[in-house]
Amino acid sequence: MTFRAFATLSALVISATIPAGPVFAFTAETMPTTIAEMEDVLTSRTWQLRVEDAAEDFCREVYYFRKDGSMVALSGDEEIDATWELDTAEPKPGFILIERYLETNGMPDCQGDTFAQPGDIRPMRYIPLENGTFRVCWVGAGDPCFGWVEPMDDLIG
């Protein structure tokens, strides 16, 4: 089984059977407050982006962050190979995650879009929440928030 097939199957099974909200939670001691701590948190798990949408608009993205600064993002039939880095979001809360797309297979994501292109840079603000998720917001233009990133491995149970 290929990595993509395994990841896609895992995402479908987990997302279809588990209600929103992870079991994992941050405590005062484990809440990431530095870039190094946030890097450790992101690379310790597989993550799922859950967009604010209605149940009938089922759309999820799966993220695999690697310690070497590379990542894979899966959404629908789309697969993106990228690099990632973190910066502080001061004076706002959280961290800025900067994704740089290296390669995409050109297939549609879970919303049917094919906008992702090699060379694209996508900055997002990740705000750690006590329940172990991250609130995700765009950077700029009012910084609207649009979803949550949740640890998938804890959703497996």
N, C-alpha and C positions, 0 to 999 in steps of 0.2 A: 504494500500500500504506500503510495506517495505521501509526502509531508502534507501537500495540499488536500488530498483526499481524506487523510486522517483528521486534519484540522477542521475541514468543512463538516465532516460527519460528527465530530465532537461538538462543534458549535451548534449544529442543528439539534442534536439530541439534548444537549444541556439547555439551550434556549427554549426549546419546545416543552420541556418538562418541569422547569424550575421557575417559580415565581420571582419577580424582581426583588433584589435585596440580598446581599451576600451574608454569609455567616461570619466571615473575617471582620474584625473591627480594630481600629487604632485605639491605643491607650495613650495617656500622657507621655509614657516612655517610648512608645513606638510611632507616634505621629511624626512624619518626616518634617524636619525644620531646616535641613541643609540640603544642598544639591547632592552631596554624596549619599545621604540617607534616602533621598527620593530615588536616586539611581538604583540603590539596593532594593527598594520596594518594587520598582517597575520591573527589574530583571529577575525577581524572585517568583513571579507568577505569570500566567497567561491572562490577558485582560480582554474584556468585551465592552465596546461602546454601545450604550443603550440610548438612542435618540428619543427626545420627548415626542412621542407620537401616540396615535391611537392604536389599540390592539390589532386592528385590521391592517395597519400599516407596518407590519412586522419587518424590521430592518435592523440588523446588527452587524458590527464590524468586530473582528478579532485581531488583537495585537500581540505580537511576540517581540519583546524588547530584549536584545542581547547585550551582554556586558561590553562587547567590542564596539558598541555604538551603532550597530546595524539593527534592522528590524524588518519584519514582514507584517503587512496588513492585508487581511482577507475580508471581502465584502461581496456578497452575491457571487458572481463568477470572476470578479476582479481580484488580482493579486498584485500587490505593490511591494517592491524591494526598496528600502529606504535607509537613510541614516537618521539618527536622532541625537539631540543634545538638550540639556536643560539650562535655563537661566532663571534668575530670580524675577519675580513679578512685582517687586516693590514699586510703588507703595501699596499696591493691591495685594490681596492674599494669594498664596499658592506659588506655583512655578510655571514658567513658560516652557512648554515642550515644543521644540522646533523639529519638524520632520522635513527632510529633503529627499524627494523622490528620485531614485536612481533608474528604476525600470518598472514598467507596468505591462501587463499582458494585453491591455487595450479592451478588455471585456467589460461589460456593464457591472456596476456595483449593485447592491441590494435595492437601490432606488431606481435602477435603470440608467444611471448616468455614466458617461465615459469621459469625464472632465479631467481626470488625473493624467498628467504628462510628466515624463522624465524632466528633471530640472525644476519642477514646482517646489515651492517652499510653503509649508503650512504651519504657522505658529498658533498654538492653542494654550490657554491657561488652564492648568489642572489645580483645583483647590481641594486639598485633602479634607475629608469629612470624618467625623468620629465613627461612622458605621463601616469604615473600611473602603468606601468608594471615593471617587474624585468627581467633583462638579466640573464640567468641561465648558469653557467659554471661548469664543473667538477673541482674537487680539485686535483691537482697533474698532472703529465705527461703533462706539458705544459698548463694546465688549459683551454682546449678547451671549447668554448661556444657552446651550442647546441639548445637553444630555449628561449622562453619567458614565464613568468608566468603572467597571466592577471586576473583581478577581474571579475568573471563570473556574479555577481549580478548586476554590472553596465552595462554589455552587454545585460541584459534582457530589460533595457530601462524602 
